[in-house]
Amino acid sequence: MIKSFNAANSIRSIILFSFLVFYSCKKNDPKLQAKTDEQIISSYIASNKLVAKATGSGLYYVISSQGIGPNPVQSSTVTVSYKGYLTNGSVFDQSNSSGISFSLNSVIKGWQEGIPLFKQGGKGKLIIPSALAYGSQSVGGIPANSVLIFDIELIAVR
């Protein structure tokens, strides 16, 4: 029996193989992990048909609603409603609709960099590489070296 060539299946196989090869490599190499994260993020953006912007640090963001208030700064206290999940869709944390308040300089680097991109009242998504999240640490339901996705609404800036 002759099998026909299916380009879509071949591409999926190549992506899966690449993913497995990268994850079987040594995890302590930050450059290798950054490349792995970039591939995971690029694949996530493509498969979810997102129009995301990169900041240059590895962080990607999508602003779905600009908002009209001020942008926070590093020393701001903000109130954010959010849902955090992994690229496979597993939710690891979320706030209620009224959000939580915190000092921006007390959270992961991905939020410190990403939240100020939104104006008060703005909504969108942060796609955070592991180096700007928890790195090689496993935290709660978040495995080590995980890319994190957050749907956010910046409710208030103080």
C-alpha positions as CSV (number, residue, x, y, z in Angstrom):
1,M,0.0,0.0,0.0
2,I,1.4,3.4,-0.9
3,K,0.8,6.3,1.5
4,S,0.2,9.7,0.1
5,F,2.2,12.6,1.2
6,N,0.3,14.9,3.5
7,A,2.1,18.3,4.0
8,A,0.0,19.2,7.1
9,N,0.9,16.0,8.9
10,S,4.5,16.3,7.9
11,I,4.7,19.8,9.3
12,R,3.0,18.7,12.5
13,S,5.5,15.8,12.9
14,I,8.4,18.2,12.3
15,I,7.1,20.6,14.9
16,L,6.5,17.8,17.4
17,F,9.9,16.3,16.8
18,S,11.6,19.8,17.2
19,F,9.6,20.3,20.4
20,L,10.7,17.0,21.8
21,V,14.4,17.5,20.8
22,F,14.4,20.9,22.4
23,Y,12.8,19.6,25.6
24,S,15.2,16.7,25.9
25,C,18.2,19.1,25.8
26,K,19.9,20.5,28.8
27,K,17.5,23.0,30.5
28,N,20.1,25.1,32.2
29,D,21.2,26.9,29.0
30,P,19.3,30.2,29.0
31,K,20.0,30.8,25.3
32,L,18.6,27.4,24.4
33,Q,15.6,27.9,26.7
34,A,14.9,31.3,25.1
35,K,14.9,29.7,21.6
36,T,12.6,27.0,22.9
37,D,10.3,29.6,24.4
38,E,10.3,31.6,21.2
39,Q,9.3,28.6,19.2
40,I,6.5,27.7,21.7
41,I,5.3,31.3,21.6
42,S,5.4,31.6,17.8
43,S,3.5,28.3,17.5
44,Y,0.9,29.5,20.1
45,I,0.4,32.8,18.3
46,A,0.0,31.2,14.9
47,S,-2.4,28.4,16.1
48,N,-4.5,31.0,17.9
49,K,-4.4,33.4,15.0
50,L,-3.3,36.3,17.2
51,V,-1.8,39.6,16.1
52,A,0.8,40.0,18.8
53,K,3.6,42.5,19.2
54,A,7.0,41.7,20.7
55,T,8.8,43.9,23.1
56,G,12.4,42.6,22.4
57,S,12.8,40.8,25.7
58,G,10.8,37.8,24.6
59,L,7.5,39.1,25.9
60,Y,4.6,39.3,23.4
61,Y,1.3,41.2,24.0
62,V,-2.1,41.7,22.4
63,I,-4.1,44.8,23.2
64,S,-7.8,44.0,22.5
65,S,-9.2,47.2,24.1
66,Q,-6.9,50.2,24.5
67,G,-8.5,51.7,27.6
68,I,-8.5,55.5,28.2
69,G,-6.8,56.0,31.6
70,P,-3.1,56.3,32.4
71,N,-0.4,53.7,31.9
72,P,1.1,52.4,35.1
73,V,4.8,52.8,35.9
74,Q,7.1,50.5,37.8
75,S,6.1,52.0,41.2
76,S,2.4,52.0,40.5
77,T,-0.2,50.0,42.5
78,V,-2.6,48.4,40.0
79,T,-5.8,46.4,40.1
80,V,-5.9,43.7,37.5
81,S,-8.5,41.1,36.6
82,Y,-6.7,38.1,35.0
83,K,-6.7,34.5,34.0
84,G,-3.4,32.7,33.8
85,Y,-2.9,29.5,31.8
86,L,-0.3,27.4,30.1
87,T,0.0,27.1,26.3
88,N,-2.0,23.8,26.5
89,G,-4.9,25.8,28.0
90,S,-4.6,24.6,31.6
91,V,-5.6,27.4,33.9
92,F,-3.2,27.7,36.9
93,D,-4.7,30.9,38.5
94,Q,-7.3,33.5,38.0
95,S,-8.9,36.4,39.9
96,N,-12.5,37.3,40.2
97,S,-14.0,40.0,38.0
98,S,-13.2,42.7,40.5
99,G,-9.5,41.8,40.3
100,I,-6.6,42.0,42.7
101,S,-4.4,44.9,43.7
102,F,-0.7,44.8,44.0
103,S,2.4,46.9,43.6
104,L,3.8,46.4,40.1
105,N,7.3,46.0,41.3
106,S,6.3,42.9,43.4
107,V,5.3,40.6,40.5
108,I,7.1,38.5,37.9
109,K,9.2,40.4,35.3
110,G,6.7,39.6,32.5
111,W,4.0,41.5,34.4
112,Q,6.4,44.4,35.3
113,E,7.1,44.8,31.6
114,G,3.7,43.9,30.2
115,I,1.2,45.7,32.4
116,P,2.6,49.2,31.7
117,L,1.8,48.6,28.0
118,F,-1.9,48.9,28.9
119,K,-3.8,51.9,29.8
120,Q,-6.3,51.9,32.7
121,G,-9.4,50.1,31.4
122,G,-7.4,48.2,28.8
123,K,-7.8,44.5,28.1
124,G,-5.5,42.0,26.3
125,K,-3.1,39.2,26.6
126,L,0.4,38.8,27.8
127,I,2.5,35.9,26.5
128,I,5.4,35.5,28.8
129,P,8.6,33.5,28.2
130,S,9.8,31.4,31.1
131,A,12.8,33.7,31.8
132,L,10.3,36.6,32.5
133,A,8.2,34.3,34.7
134,Y,9.5,31.6,37.0
135,G,12.4,30.3,34.9
136,S,13.6,26.8,35.8
137,Q,11.5,26.9,39.1
138,S,8.4,24.9,39.3
139,V,5.7,26.9,41.2
140,G,2.4,25.6,42.3
141,G,0.7,24.1,39.2
142,I,3.3,25.8,36.9
143,P,6.0,23.4,35.6
144,A,9.6,24.6,35.3
145,N,10.5,26.5,32.1
146,S,6.8,27.3,31.2
147,V,5.6,29.9,28.9
148,L,2.7,31.7,30.6
149,I,-0.4,33.3,29.0
150,F,-2.4,35.9,30.8
151,D,-5.7,37.4,29.8
152,I,-5.8,40.7,31.6
153,E,-7.9,43.7,32.3
154,L,-6.2,46.7,33.9
155,I,-9.0,48.0,36.1
156,A,-7.2,50.7,38.1
157,V,-3.8,52.5,38.3
158,R,-2.7,54.3,41.5
